[in-house]
Amino acid sequence: MHRLSRLLASQPCRPDFAPALWVPLSATLSAASSRALASKTGPSTPFPDADPQVAAARSFLSTLSPATIPRSLCTLTFSRSSGPGGQNVNKISSKATLRLPLSSLLPLLPSLLHVPSRSSSYLAPASGDLVISSDASRKQADNVENCYRKLYQLIEGIGRDVIPGETSVEQREKVVRLQKAEAVGRRKMKEFQGKKKAARRGGGRGDD
């Protein structure tokens, strides 16, 4: 808590930062659960869209952008760049390095993203921090923005990999038709088995 206070004091948020979009997922998950349950056609509905965790993750990613990342959770340090810039490289600490404790990030992420986030190549195992650097520009501010852009791309990429695509109307209709056909087939099979049993009990002697 003391560390977070120091970070807040040293790294003021940008005016375009929208922290309201990053809230604990419990509230989002509750709302998503209600919508998902209301949309289910039955307990055996095979659509991943009805999974409240999937719905919460999709909602989260739809509002995610580099500008919505809570910058108060991140620590920025600067060093001399080894990138382009000529003499400027040796005079100005333009390289930006962003550190974000994974323990601070995970409560803000959908649960589907937790495991792959722990396997990120940006994670420093010793500290448990995500460490992202940029020295692509001669300007310190541009490198800072690039760090946040990389962080956004990391989270968005993980989400794209683990969250299934939405089921199209055509796919839903096809699945419903298959379910109905299976139900009809099961009913006919039961009727056939019932007739066979009845024939064995009452009609077998007529064949002698």
Phi and psi in degrees as a GROMACS rama.xvg file:
@    title "Ramachandran Plot"
@    xaxis  label "Phi"
@    yaxis  label "Psi"
@TYPE xy
-64.5256  -37.899  HIS-2
-63.4775  -43.5507  ARG-3
-62.3867  -38.0967  LEU-4
-62.413  -42.0195  SER-5
-65.5321  -38.0993  ARG-6
-65.0639  -41.4386  LEU-7
-61.582  -37.5792  LEU-8
-71.8075  -35.0963  ALA-9
-89.6891  -21.1501  SER-10
-126.775  79.8684  GLN-11
-63.7742  146.659  PRO-12
-72.7499  149.17  CYS-13
-73.3025  152.831  ARG-14
-60.5256  -29.0088  PRO-15
-86.4561  4.19808  ASP-16
-75.8399  132.591  PHE-17
-115.504  79.4063  ALA-18
-65.3182  -19.5  PRO-19
-63.5355  -20.9998  ALA-20
-75.6552  -22.5676  LEU-21
-101.583  95.1809  TRP-22
-122.839  158.189  VAL-23
-52.278  139.95  PRO-24
-71.7595  -7.91794  LEU-25
-61.6496  -42.7341  SER-26
-67.7643  -43.7047  ALA-27
-62.6111  -42.4694  THR-28
-64.3945  -38.4441  LEU-29
-62.2987  -45.7005  SER-30
-65.6736  -40.8451  ALA-31
-64.9621  -37.1988  ALA-32
-61.6547  -42.3732  SER-33
-63.2369  -43.6814  SER-34
-65.5933  -40.7344  ARG-35
-65.969  -43.5953  ALA-36
-64.9074  -36.1409  LEU-37
-68.8621  -27.6615  ALA-38
-89.8757  -8.66636  SER-39
-69.4861  141.048  LYS-40
-93.1492  -9.14007  THR-41
170.933  170.253  GLY-42
-65.6785  -19.0255  PRO-43
-102.389  13.2574  SER-44
-58.8034  121.509  THR-45
-90.5168  14.3992  PRO-46
-87.127  126.999  PHE-47
-64.5739  -19.9263  PRO-48
-58.3886  -27.4922  ASP-49
-79.9016  -8.6507  ALA-50
-74.4006  120.946  ASP-51
-61.1906  -31.6916  PRO-52
-67.1738  -39.5128  GLN-53
-65.6399  -43.577  VAL-54
-61.5842  -41.8315  ALA-55
-64.9638  -40.6029  ALA-56
-65.859  -41.6094  ALA-57
-63.7072  -41.5497  ARG-58
-62.2396  -41.9737  SER-59
-61.8332  -48.7782  PHE-60
-66.7393  -28.6112  LEU-61
-67.0492  -21.6598  SER-62
-105.903  -1.87107  THR-63
-78.4168  137.667  LEU-64
-158.223  165.765  SER-65
-56.1759  -32.4619  PRO-66
-75.5551  -19.3415  ALA-67
-92.3748  -2.65659  THR-68
-70.7414  128.889  ILE-69
-66.8529  101.048  PRO-70
-70.9097  -18.0502  ARG-71
-68.1735  -17.4821  SER-72
-84.9428  -10.7841  LEU-73
-104.046  150.23  CYS-74
-112.099  132.14  THR-75
-113.411  134.377  LEU-76
-129.369  159.076  THR-77
-131.428  145.417  PHE-78
-147.426  170.993  SER-79
-70.0664  135.756  ARG-80
-83.6153  149.509  SER-81
-103.467  6.51039  SER-82
-88.4116  -159.256  GLY-83
-66.8155  152.08  PRO-84
147.095  -6.78328  GLY-85
61.2019  -133.783  GLY-86
-63.2438  -26.6406  GLN-87
-60.7794  -28.4776  ASN-88
-61.5878  -37.9069  VAL-89
-83.6932  -8.7065  ASN-90
-107.69  -30.5248  LYS-91
-120.638  135.396  ILE-92
-82.4126  82.1831  SER-93
-94.7113  -17.2985  SER-94
-71.3574  128.472  LYS-95
-107.029  137.192  ALA-96
-126.712  122.425  THR-97
-103.905  134.253  LEU-98
-124.153  130.643  ARG-99
-134.768  115.183  LEU-100
-59.8067  126.837  PRO-101
-61.4773  -31.4102  LEU-102
-64.8803  -24.8296  SER-103
-85.1708  -27.6645  SER-104
-81.6921  -41.2028  LEU-105
-56.7568  -40.7841  LEU-106
-61.6111  -18.2276  PRO-107
-94.0114  -8.59359  LEU-108
-99.843  151.018  LEU-109
-59.1887  146.718  PRO-110
-60.4566  -27.3987  SER-111
-63.9115  -20.7638  LEU-112
-94.9548  -4.49141  LEU-113
-66.3034  -52.4837  HIS-114
-62.1509  -50.153  VAL-115
-64.6616  -27.6658  PRO-116
-65.1205  -34.5781  SER-117
-71.5027  -14.4441  ARG-118
-102.919  8.78531  SER-119
-64.3039  143.896  SER-120
-69.4788  -15.459  SER-121
-82.4206  -9.05915  TYR-122
-80.1133  127.61  LEU-123
-91.2394  108.945  ALA-124
-58.3009  -35.9156  PRO-125
-64.9792  -40.3198  ALA-126
-99.9117  -21.0146  SER-127
76.0757  17.0752  GLY-128
-102.501  146.846  ASP-129
-79.554  128.387  LEU-130
-121.677  116.912  VAL-131
-127.806  129.849  ILE-132
-122.928  156.741  SER-133
-151.072  130.784  SER-134
-134.393  29.9764  ASP-135
-69.4989  -24.1507  ALA-136
-117.088  158.572  SER-137
-75.839  -17.7152  ARG-138
-95.7961  131.259  LYS-139
-60.13  -44.1355  GLN-140
-62.6347  -38.1585  ALA-141
-65.901  -38.1341  ASP-142
-68.0651  -34.5805  ASN-143
-61.6385  -48.2293  VAL-144
-62.5925  -35.065  GLU-145
-67.1282  -34.6226  ASN-146
-61.5455  -45.6514  CYS-147
-67.7035  -33.7541  TYR-148
-65.507  -40.6144  ARG-149
-63.8928  -39.1799  LYS-150
-64.2139  -43.1099  LEU-151
-59.9643  -46.6038  TYR-152
-62.3109  -35.0419  GLN-153
-62.2337  -51.8335  LEU-154
-65.5272  -44.8402  ILE-155
-64.2917  -38.3823  GLU-156
-66.3577  -41.1499  GLY-157
-61.0259  -44.6032  ILE-158
-61.7077  -41.3664  GLY-159
-64.0337  -33.1405  ARG-160
-74.8871  -36.1372  ASP-161
-101.538  -17.6818  VAL-162
-94.5512  121.112  ILE-163
-66.3832  150.926  PRO-164
-67.3548  156.866  GLY-165
-69.5278  142.407  GLU-166
-74.8951  126.666  THR-167
-73.2261  164.043  SER-168
-60.8114  -40.4704  VAL-169
-63.1042  -41.8719  GLU-170
-64.7319  -41.6916  GLN-171
-60.3787  -46.3468  ARG-172
-63.7578  -38.4529  GLU-173
-64.2474  -43.584  LYS-174
-64.0969  -41.229  VAL-175
-62.2605  -42.0727  VAL-176
-62.3893  -43.1219  ARG-177
-63.4633  -40.3928  LEU-178
-62.7226  -42.5037  GLN-179
-64.9212  -41.4836  LYS-180
-63.563  -40.7478  ALA-181
-63.7259  -40.3123  GLU-182
-63.8812  -42.2304  ALA-183
-63.404  -42.4123  VAL-184
-62.1433  -42.2682  GLY-185
-64.5983  -39.6  ARG-186
-65.566  -42.4331  ARG-187
-65.4785  -37.6118  LYS-188
-65.1184  -40.9407  MET-189
-63.0407  -42.0497  LYS-190
-63.1992  -41.5983  GLU-191
-63.7918  -44.5342  PHE-192
-63.4073  -38.5575  GLN-193
-63.5662  -41.0958  GLY-194
-66.5332  -36.8268  LYS-195
-63.949  -43.2138  LYS-196
-63.8664  -41.6137  LYS-197
-64.2948  -37.886  ALA-198
-66.1372  -38.192  ALA-199
-65.7079  -39.1897  ARG-200
-72.902  -43.0456  ARG-201
-111.269  -22.9699  GLY-202
-107.689  -2.98891  GLY-203
-63.8828  -35.7817  GLY-204
-70.0273  -22.7296  ARG-205
-70.8726  -12.9156  GLY-206
-88.7961  -9.58833  ASP-207
